[in-house]
């Protein structure tokens, strides 16, 4: 779901991987992903999704 969000909104979003996202929201999303819960990103910011994916790929 996060990759689809980036696929659809990412190309039209300026500075997607440069702008910082809300740290609290990123932390909550990472915790949900790590716990195996079903994560809904429909209302999530594309910047949060980009930040979480970047952190996951860096590990």
C-alpha positions as CSV (number, residue, x, y, z in Angstrom):
1,X,0.0,0.0,0.0
2,X,2.8,2.4,0.8
3,X,4.5,1.7,-2.5
4,X,1.2,2.3,-4.3
5,X,0.9,5.6,-2.5
6,X,4.4,6.6,-3.6
7,X,3.7,5.4,-7.2
8,X,0.6,7.5,-7.5
9,X,1.6,10.7,-5.6
10,X,5.4,10.6,-5.5
11,X,6.2,11.8,-9.0
12,X,4.0,14.9,-8.6
13,X,5.3,15.7,-5.1
14,X,8.2,18.1,-5.0
15,X,11.1,17.1,-2.6
16,X,9.5,13.9,-1.6
17,X,12.7,12.3,-0.2
18,X,14.2,15.6,1.0
19,X,11.5,17.1,3.2
20,X,11.2,15.8,6.7
21,X,8.0,14.0,7.8
22,X,6.3,14.1,11.2
23,X,8.6,12.1,13.4
24,X,5.8,10.9,15.7
25,X,3.7,9.7,12.8
26,X,6.7,7.9,11.2
27,X,7.5,6.2,14.5
28,X,3.8,5.0,14.9
29,X,3.8,3.7,11.3
30,X,7.1,1.8,11.7
31,X,5.8,0.2,14.9
32,X,2.6,-0.9,13.2
33,X,4.6,-2.4,10.3
34,X,7.0,-4.1,12.6
35,X,4.2,-5.6,14.7
36,X,2.6,-7.1,11.6
37,X,-0.6,-5.2,11.9
38,X,-2.6,-4.3,8.8
39,X,-1.6,-0.8,8.0
40,X,-3.9,1.6,6.1
41,X,-2.1,4.5,4.4
42,X,-5.1,6.0,2.6
43,X,-5.0,9.2,4.6
44,X,-1.3,9.2,5.3
45,X,1.1,11.8,4.0
46,X,3.3,10.8,1.1
47,X,6.2,12.3,3.0
48,X,5.6,9.9,5.9
49,X,5.4,6.9,3.6
50,X,8.6,8.1,1.8
51,X,10.5,8.5,5.1
52,X,9.4,5.1,6.5
53,X,10.4,3.3,3.3
54,X,13.8,5.1,3.2
55,X,14.5,4.0,6.8
56,X,13.5,0.4,6.0
57,X,15.7,0.3,2.9
58,X,18.6,1.8,4.9
59,X,18.6,-1.1,7.3
